Structures are given as C-alpha cells and as structure tokens.
C-alpha cells in the first residue's frame, strides 16, 4: 500500500507523535523521514526501531495504541493518494481480481478503503496484524484462499519483491514509491500504467 497506492508518512508521523505525547513518553518527535525509512516493515520491527529504549512489554503497549489511533486518524483524514487510483482499479477490475496484502496492523487497510470508498473494488485483504505472518506467507495464503491460477504483486521496495518470490508469484515494481529493486523486473512509473504492464506480465 505505502509507496504503491498512497503516501501516508506525514499523517502517520503526526498521529504517532500525538499518541506518544498523550502516553507521557519523552522522546524527540517522529519525523516523516523516520516513517518513510520503516515503511514496509512489520509493526514489531517498526516499534523496535522507533522505540529502542522501551522494555518489550511497554513497547508493545505503545505500539498497539499508536496503531489503533493511526487507523482512526487515517479513516477520518486520509493521506496522499497517488493519481488515478480509482480509475485504474476500475479498469483492472473488468478483467482481474484485486487484493491487498500488507505488513500493516489490523484495521489499516480498512481505514484506507473506508476513506477512499474503495471496498467495492477489493475482493480480499490480509496483513501482518491479523496473523503475524510474513508478507510472503500472506500473499501465498491469499493466493490459496481465493483459488488463484496466476497472480502478480505490485510493490515498491525490495522486501515486496522478496515476498513475491517467496510466495511464488510474479512482481511489478512501483518505481515511483520508496525503494529500488536489485533485480531487473517489470515496472511502472505511474499507477495508471499498471493495466498495460499487468497485461504483459500475466499474458
């Protein structure tokens, strides 16, 4: 999602800073760069990076608070949606099934779908927060659950590519996102290019 469908780094940083302050923790403000640097990582890893001085139990409690309040913040305020998301999804939906797999907390995908009213276009979702499985495991889980014969995962960072390879599915790099891919792979530079590239990859 992050770096592929939208950029929520500024909103997440603002939400987390409010939560951390309300919880009484004294630390320097979390910046947009801080959030961008951990995008795509699982929530437990993010918490260890951003709150290294807290005991594990305390860290997990704060993480849960941050995730819950972040979801509510995004459900109300949204974030920076990349251009042509709905129009491109509507075109893709005419011939493909659309799903979302993310390393996010439970409720994050739903907050995105709620704010932008995209529930009608997405058939199924899965995330780390639901089952603590890796992104590769969740891609494979969704693949099996929906009895797919072929699939391509669209992501922007190396971890997305690695997860796709682990799951045995094809990959398209959203090159406008946060990261680069070590191997040469099909790529898009705008989301509206996805239909044509997906047609080539899945032919």
KANOR-V384739 format. One line per field, one symbol per residue. ss: DSSP state (H for helix, E for strand, C for the rest). A space follows every 50 residues. Layout:
ss: ???
This chain:
ss: CECCCEECHHHHHHHHHHHHHHCCCCCCCCCHHHHHHHCCCCHHHHHHHH CCCCCHHHHHHHHHHHHHHHHHHHHHHCCEECCCHHHHHHHHHCCCCCEE EECCCCCHHHHHHHHHCCCCCCCEEEEHHHHCCCHHHHHHHHHHHCCCCC CEEEECCHHHHHHHHHHCCEEEEECCCCCCCCCCCCEECCHHHHHHHHHH HCC
